[in-house]
Structure formats: C-alpha cells, structure tokens
C-alpha cells in the first residue's frame, strides 16, 4: 500500500506559482521580441518549470513520503538514472532509423501504386522520390516514410501496456497488437500522402500543402489510437480476465469528457479537409449533436432549473464579450458570402444552434463538470486553484484568452453557488445567445 499523504497547500501554491511564471513572459513580452529577449526569458522558464514540477510532486505526496518511497526503490531509480544518462548516446545511435532509406522507398512505391490506381496520368520519379499528377508534385522525404508513426504507436502502446499491466497478457499484446498497429500506421501514412497528392492535383494545392499536410497525420494517428483502445479492450484473449462490461453511453465521467474530445477532433478535421475551416461548422455541429445524444441519459440527470444568478451572469458575460470585440469579421468571411442562399442559411442555422445549445453543454461538462470538479478537493485554497486552472484552460481554448478567462471564472463561481452544472450551462448558453444575436445583426460571424 502506497502512502498518499499530501504535502499541503503550500506546495499547491508553489505549483500554481510556477505555472504562472512560465506564462508570464508571454504576457509581458511581445511575440516579435521573444527571440531577441530569449536569454532573459529562458531562466524564467527554467525557474517556473522547476517550481511547477517540485510543487506538483510534493503537493501530491509530502517530501518525507516521497523520500521513504524512493528509499524502498533505490535500485530501480538508480537503473532509471543510468538509462537516462545513456539516452543521448542511444538517440544518436538510432538516429539513422529516422531516415530509413528502405522504408522510404517502400512507402514511395506504395503511394505511387495508389496514385496509379486513382489518377489518370501519374508522375513518379523514384530517384528523386517525387510523385504527383495533374501538375501537382510532392517529394516523399525520408521523414515521410512512416517511421514517426511507428514511434508514436510504440510509445502509445507502451503507455497502454503500463496502465493495464495487471490484466494484460504482455506476450500476446506485443506479438500481435504491436505488429498489426505498426502495419496499420504505415498504411494510414501511405493513404495520407496519396490523398494529399489527389487533393493538391484535383481540389486545392493550398489546402493540400497547408491544412491537410499539417493536420492529417495527427488526425489519422488519433483515429488509429482510438481504434486500438476500443479493439484491445474488447478482445478478451488479450487479457488475463475478461474486462468488466461497461456501457460507455451511461458512464457519467465519459459523458463529461468524450463530447469535448469529439468537439476538438471535429476542429482538427475541419482544419484538415476544408480550405476555410469556418465552412465546416455544419459538420462539426452534427458531430457534437451525435456525441451529446449518445450520452443523453447521464447528461439529462444533471439538468435542473437555472438560478437567477446564472441568468445575470450570462448577460454580463455576453455583453462583456461584445464590448471586448473589435466588431470586424475580417476577410475570413468572404467564403461565407460566396455561398448560395441555401448554403448560407444552413450555415447560419447550424452556427447559432451549435453556439447557443451544443457548445455551452460540451464546454461546461468538461471545464466545470470534469476539470474543476476533479481538482476541487475542498477548502478555500484548493477550490480557488480549481477555479483558476479550469478558467485558464477555458481561456486558452478561445481566441480572446483574457476575456474568455474572466468568463471562465464567472461560470465557475456560478457553478459553485449551488453546485449545479445546469446553472453554468444556462449562463454560458444565454451569453452565447446574446453574442449570436449581435453577430446576426452585424453579420460578424467571427464574433462567435
């Protein structure tokens, strides 16, 4: 049994202070001056990171507790230290694997085969590793061979194996799941490059080079990782005992987290496949609606009649957000103006529905219902820290981070007033409703 006595509030304050110290230079020094001032910024980052790490470590367990724990495991810790010392040399030794010429050639030939199947006049130069069609050519560099996916999949499976080491049959897991996952990772990488070429050749070179090239790799890896999680969890042959049957759609914790994951992934998909991600909002709204409908039972159990305070807070947040905006949607709305009347109507309706109904529920479930509730262990210090951290994360998700951070604090206080998530959702929805009304009036969709 491991002793888990906390180091106390002082270490929690130190952890929060270190976190603030890390971000302090970003708030004080303009972005353009960061490079020139790096010699001054770096010591601040090191000090903040060290304080945050020590504070967090001793907050979870007191120094004396950690000392006894380390004393009982000095052999393992010494071995880990030795491994850490040789890691730089090991990294240099395996560096050539990152530029594995054979794998690059195999990947190139596979992409060429896919392009040959789908394109009318494929162009392939194996010597220069250049491939394309219809005037759009790309170079399949060594770093595009798929080895990065191999590394990510291996690390991911290692973490999974560590978390489920008590029930997982390690031999079967590494001899079966790992090779299959590596192969699927390579296949998805081939598909990614081939789709990039086809998008650039027949749809939009700009989308292929910018959005798809930047986000498709992470999107495909996320899909593969989720597939591995779901499949490995359902195959009893991989476990010493069959996993407990869990109906995910009725799990309260999953209901607070999964819709937010879907919300964020829909944004990555929009950045990947749409030249102007703003146009993808109807698809994002559909994904969010499906996620909320899937978890409708645990979400419905959280519903209650909103308080008067939540309505007042919603008005304050909405008016504050409008006051803090510059009222200029910018050139990004040109794509909306180019839509047909029907297309623009569908976009406007789904944007308002998503902003006023879907997003408030999803964000409050995650930031207040999960993050804040998870951090709040009672006491004024921990409660204040939970409010600041959840509001800080909420602020970083939005473009105007300071306004959003203040709004996050208000929503957290509304939630704490009666301990009901419905109050925070109502305040958030009312604020977004006011903002949406002004956005319709101005025609400024960047406001929301």
C-alpha positions in Angstrom: 0.0 0.0 0.0 1.5 3.4 -1.0 1.1 6.3 1.4 -0.5 9.2 -0.4 -0.4 12.0 2.3 -0.3 15.4 0.5 2.5 17.9 1.1 -0.1 20.6 1.9 -1.4 23.8 0.4 1.9 25.5 0.3 3.1 23.1 -2.4 -0.1 23.7 -4.3 0.6 27.4 -4.2 4.1 26.8 -5.4 2.8 24.6 -8.3 0.4 27.3 -9.4 3.1 30.0 -9.0 5.4 28.0 -11.2 2.7 27.6 -13.8 2.1 31.4 -13.8 5.8 32.1 -14.0 6.1 30.0 -17.2 3.4 32.0 -19.0 4.4 35.4 -17.5 6.9 36.3 -20.3 4.3 35.5 -22.9 2.0 38.1 -21.4 4.7 40.8 -20.8 7.0 40.5 -23.9 5.5 41.0 -27.4 5.8 37.9 -29.7 8.1 39.8 -32.1 10.6 40.4 -29.3 10.7 36.9 -27.8 13.7 35.8 -29.9 15.8 38.9 -29.0 14.9 38.5 -25.3 15.4 34.7 -25.1 18.5 35.0 -23.0 16.4 36.7 -20.3 13.2 34.6 -20.9 15.0 31.2 -20.6 16.0 31.5 -16.9 12.4 32.5 -16.1 11.1 29.4 -17.9 13.5 27.1 -16.2 12.7 28.6 -12.8 8.9 28.4 -13.4 9.2 24.8 -14.7 11.3 23.7 -11.8 8.9 25.3 -9.3 5.9 23.8 -11.0 7.4 20.3 -11.1 8.6 20.4 -7.5 5.3 22.0 -6.3 3.2 19.4 -8.1 5.3 16.5 -7.0 5.3 17.5 -3.3 1.7 18.6 -3.5 0.7 15.0 -4.4 2.9 13.5 -1.7 4.8 15.1 1.1 8.7 15.2 0.8 9.0 12.7 3.6 6.6 10.3 1.9 8.5 10.5 -1.3 11.8 10.0 0.5 10.6 6.8 2.0 9.2 5.6 -1.3 12.5 6.4 -3.1 14.4 4.6 -0.3 12.5 1.4 -0.9 13.1 1.5 -4.6 16.7 2.9 -4.8 17.8 0.1 -7.1 15.1 0.8 -9.7 15.7 4.5 -9.5 19.4 4.0 -9.9 18.8 1.9 -13.0 16.5 4.5 -14.5 19.1 7.2 -13.8 21.7 5.1 -15.7 19.3 4.7 -18.6 18.7 8.4 -18.7 22.5 9.1 -18.8 22.9 6.9 -21.9 19.7 8.2 -23.6 21.6 10.9 -25.6 24.0 8.3 -27.0 21.2 5.9 -27.7 19.3 8.6 -29.5 22.4 9.3 -31.7 22.8 5.6 -32.3 19.2 5.1 -33.5 19.1 8.4 -35.4 19.7 6.8 -38.8 16.5 4.8 -38.3 14.6 8.1 -38.6 15.9 8.3 -42.2 15.4 4.7 -43.1 16.0 4.6 -46.9 14.5 1.2 -47.5 11.3 2.2 -45.7 11.1 5.4 -47.6 11.4 3.5 -50.9 8.7 1.0 -50.0 6.4 3.9 -48.9 7.1 5.7 -52.2 6.2 2.7 -54.2 3.0 2.1 -52.3 2.0 5.8 -52.8 2.8 5.5 -56.5 0.7 2.4 -56.8 -2.3 4.2 -55.1 -1.9 7.2 -57.4 -1.6 4.9 -60.4 -4.9 3.3 -59.4 -6.8 6.6 -58.9 -5.2 9.2 -61.2 -5.3 9.4 -65.0 -1.7 10.5 -65.6 0.5 9.8 -62.6 4.1 11.1 -62.5 6.7 9.2 -60.4 10.5 9.7 -60.2 11.9 7.1 -57.9 15.4 8.6 -58.0 14.3 12.0 -56.7 11.3 10.4 -54.8 8.9 12.9 -56.5 5.4 11.8 -57.2 2.2 13.6 -58.3 -0.4 14.0 -61.0 -2.2 16.8 -62.9 0.7 19.2 -62.4 0.9 18.8 -58.6 4.1 17.1 -57.4 5.4 16.3 -53.9 8.7 14.9 -52.6 8.4 11.8 -50.4 11.2 12.7 -47.9 12.8 10.2 -45.6 10.9 11.8 -42.7 7.6 10.9 -44.5 8.4 7.2 -44.6 6.1 6.5 -41.6 8.8 5.9 -39.0 7.4 8.8 -37.0 4.1 6.9 -36.8 6.0 3.8 -35.7 7.5 5.7 -32.8 4.2 7.3 -31.8 2.3 4.0 -31.9 5.1 2.2 -29.9 5.0 4.9 -27.2 1.2 4.8 -27.1 1.1 1.0 -26.8 3.8 1.2 -24.1 1.7 3.5 -22.0 -1.4 1.3 -22.6 0.6 -1.8 -21.5 1.8 0.0 -18.4 -1.7 1.2 -17.4 -3.2 -2.3 -17.9 -0.2 -4.4 -16.8 -2.2 -6.2 -14.1 -4.7 -7.7 -16.6 -2.9 -7.7 -20.0 -1.2 -10.7 -21.4 2.0 -9.0 -22.5 3.3 -11.7 -24.8 0.1 -11.8 -26.9 -0.2 -8.0 -26.8 3.3 -7.2 -28.1 3.5 -10.1 -30.5 0.1 -9.5 -32.1 -1.2 -6.0 -31.4 2.1 -4.2 -31.9 2.9 -5.5 -35.4 -0.7 -5.0 -36.5 -0.7 -1.4 -35.2 2.6 -0.7 -36.9 1.3 -2.0 -40.2 -1.9 0.0 -39.9 0.1 3.1 -39.1 2.2 2.6 -42.2 -0.9 2.1 -44.3 -2.5 5.2 -43.0 0.7 7.1 -43.8 0.5 5.9 -47.4 -3.1 6.9 -47.6 -2.3 10.3 -46.1 0.4 11.1 -48.8 -1.8 9.8 -51.6 -4.8 11.8 -50.5 -2.5 14.9 -50.2 -1.4 14.4 -53.8 -5.0 14.0 -55.0 -6.3 17.0 -53.1 -3.5 19.1 -54.5 -4.0 17.8 -58.0 -7.8 18.0 -58.3 -9.1 20.2 -55.5 -6.8 22.8 -53.9 -3.0 22.9 -53.7 -3.3 25.4 -50.9 -5.5 23.0 -48.8 -3.1 20.1 -49.5 0.1 21.9 -48.6 -1.3 23.8 -45.6 -4.3 22.4 -43.8 -4.2 18.7 -44.9 -0.4 18.4 -44.6 -0.4 20.0 -41.2 -3.2 18.1 -39.5 -3.9 14.9 -41.4 -1.0 13.0 -39.7 -2.3 13.8 -36.2 -5.9 13.1 -37.2 -5.0 9.6 -38.6 -2.9 8.8 -35.5 -5.8 9.8 -33.2 -8.2 7.6 -35.2 -5.7 4.7 -35.0 -5.1 5.2 -31.3 -8.8 5.2 -30.5 -9.3 2.1 -32.7 -6.5 0.3 -30.8 -8.1 1.3 -27.4 -11.5 0.1 -28.4 -10.4 -3.1 -30.0 -7.8 -4.2 -27.4 -10.3 -3.5 -24.6 -13.0 -5.7 -26.3 -10.7 -8.7 -27.1 -10.8 -11.0 -24.0 -8.0 -13.1 -25.5 -5.5 -10.3 -24.7 -6.5 -10.2 -21.0 -5.9 -12.5 -18.1 -9.5 -11.9 -17.1 -12.3 -10.5 -19.2 -12.7 -6.7 -19.0 -15.7 -5.6 -16.9 -18.6 -4.8 -19.3 -19.2 -1.1 -19.3 -21.9 0.8 -21.1 -20.0 3.8 -22.2 -23.1 5.8 -23.1 -24.3 5.6 -19.4 -21.0 6.5 -17.8 -21.1 9.9 -16.1 -17.3 10.6 -16.4 -17.3 9.6 -20.1 -20.2 11.9 -20.7 -18.2 14.9 -19.4 -15.1 14.1 -21.4 -16.0 12.3 -24.7 -18.2 15.1 -26.2 -15.3 17.5 -25.7 -12.9 15.2 -27.4 -15.4 14.9 -30.4 -15.6 18.7 -30.4 -11.8 19.1 -30.6 -11.4 16.4 -33.1 -14.1 18.0 -35.3 -11.9 21.1 -35.3 -8.9 19.1 -36.5 -11.0 17.5 -39.3 -12.1 21.0 -40.3 -8.6 22.3 -40.5 -7.5 19.2 -42.4 -10.2 18.9 -45.1 -11.6 22.4 -45.6 -9.7 25.3 -47.3 -11.7 27.7 -45.0 -12.4 25.7 -41.8 -15.2 28.1 -41.0 -17.3 26.4 -43.7 -17.1 23.1 -41.9 -19.2 24.2 -39.0 -22.4 22.3 -40.0 -20.3 19.0 -40.0 -18.8 20.0 -36.6 -22.3 20.7 -35.2 -23.6 17.4 -36.4 -20.7 15.6 -34.7 -21.3 17.5 -31.5 -25.0 16.7 -31.6 -24.4 13.0 -32.1 -22.0 12.9 -29.1 -24.4 14.6 -26.8 -27.3 12.4 -27.9 -25.1 9.3 -27.3 -24.7 10.4 -23.6 -28.2 11.9 -23.2 -29.0 9.8 -20.1 -26.2 10.9 -17.8 -26.4 14.5 -19.2 -30.2 14.6 -18.6 -29.6 13.6 -14.9 -27.6 16.8 -14.5 -30.4 19.0 -15.6 -32.1 21.4 -13.1 -34.0 24.7 -13.3 -31.4 27.5 -13.7 -30.9 30.0 -10.9 -31.5 33.8 -11.3 -27.8 34.3 -10.7 -26.9 32.2 -13.8 -29.1 34.4 -15.9 -27.5 37.6 -14.6 -24.1 36.1 -15.1 -25.0 35.1 -18.7 -26.0 38.7 -19.5 -22.8 40.1 -18.0 -20.6 37.6 -19.9 -22.4 38.2 -23.2 -22.2 42.0 -23.0 -18.6 41.9 -21.9 -17.6 39.7 -24.8 -19.3 42.0 -27.3 -17.7 45.1 -25.6 -14.3 43.4 -25.9 -14.6 42.6 -29.6 -13.4 44.9 -32.4 -16.5 44.2 -34.5 -14.5 43.3 -37.6 -15.0 39.8 -39.0 -12.2 40.3 -41.5 -11.6 38.7 -44.8 -12.2 35.2 -43.5 -16.0 35.8 -44.0 -15.6 36.1 -47.8 -16.0 32.3 -48.1 -19.4 32.7 -46.3 -20.5 35.4 -48.7 -19.6 33.2 -51.6 -22.1 30.5 -50.5 -25.5 30.1 -52.1 -28.6 31.4 -50.3 -29.5 27.9 -49.1 -25.9 27.1 -48.1 -25.6 30.4 -46.1 -28.9 29.7 -44.4 -27.9 26.2 -43.4 -24.5 27.5 -42.1 -26.2 30.3 -40.1 -28.7 28.0 -38.5 -26.2 25.4 -37.5 -23.8 28.0 -36.3 -26.4 29.5 -34.0 -27.6 26.1 -32.8 -24.0 25.0 -32.1 -23.1 28.2 -30.4 -26.2 28.6 -28.2 -27.1 24.9 -27.5 -24.3 22.4 -28.2 -21.0 24.2 -27.3 -22.2 25.5 -23.8 -23.2 22.0 -22.8 -20.0 20.4 -24.1 -17.6 23.0 -22.6 -19.4 23.2 -19.3 -19.4 19.4 -19.0 -15.7 19.3 -19.5 -14.3 22.5 -17.9 -16.6 22.9 -14.9 -18.1 19.4 -14.7 -14.8 17.5 -15.0 -11.7 19.7 -14.7 -12.9 21.9 -11.9 -14.8 19.2 -10.1 -11.8 16.9 -10.3 -9.4 19.5 -8.9 -11.7 20.7 -6.1 -11.0 18.7 -3.0 -12.5 21.1 -0.6 -11.0 24.0 1.3 -10.6 27.6 0.1 -7.2 27.1 -1.4 -8.0 24.0 -3.5 -11.3 25.5 -4.5 -9.7 28.7 -5.7 -7.0 26.8 -7.5 -9.6 24.6 -9.3 -11.4 27.8 -10.4 -8.2 29.4 -11.8 -7.0 26.3 -13.6 -10.3 25.4 -15.2 -10.9 29.0 -16.2 -7.3 29.3 -17.5 -7.7 26.2 -19.7 -11.1 27.6 -20.9 -9.5 30.9 -21.8 -6.7 29.3 -23.8 -9.2 27.5 -25.9 -10.6 30.8 -27.2 -9.1 33.5 -29.3 -9.5 36.3 -26.8 -8.0 34.4 -24.0 -8.2 37.2 -21.3 -11.9 37.8 -21.9 -12.6 34.1 -22.0 -10.6 33.5 -18.8 -12.7 36.1 -17.0 -15.8 34.5 -18.4 -14.5 31.1 -17.2 -14.1 32.5 -13.6 -17.6 33.8 -13.6 -19.0 30.5 -14.9 -17.0 28.6 -12.2 -18.5 30.8 -9.5 -22.0 30.3 -10.9 -21.3 26.5 -10.7 -20.1 26.7 -7.2 -23.0 28.8 -6.0 -25.3 25.8 -5.8 -23.0 23.1 -7.1 -25.2 22.5 -10.1 -23.8 22.2 -13.6 -27.1 23.3 -15.1 -26.5 26.8 -13.8 -23.2 27.2 -15.6 -24.7 25.7 -18.8 -27.6 28.2 -18.6 -25.3 31.2 -18.1 -23.0 30.1 -20.9 -25.9 29.5 -23.3 -27.5 32.8 -22.5 -24.2 34.6 -23.0 -23.7 32.9 -26.4 -27.3 33.7 -27.3 -26.7 37.4 -26.8 -23.5 37.2 -28.7 -25.1 35.3 -31.6 -27.9 37.8 -31.8 -25.4 40.7 -32.2 -23.5 38.6 -34.7 -26.6 38.2 -36.8 -27.3 41.9 -36.5 -23.8 42.9 -37.6 -23.2 39.9 -39.9 -20.0 39.4 -38.0 -19.6 35.6 -37.5 -16.1 35.9 -36.1 -17.7 37.3 -33.0 -18.8 33.8 -32.1 
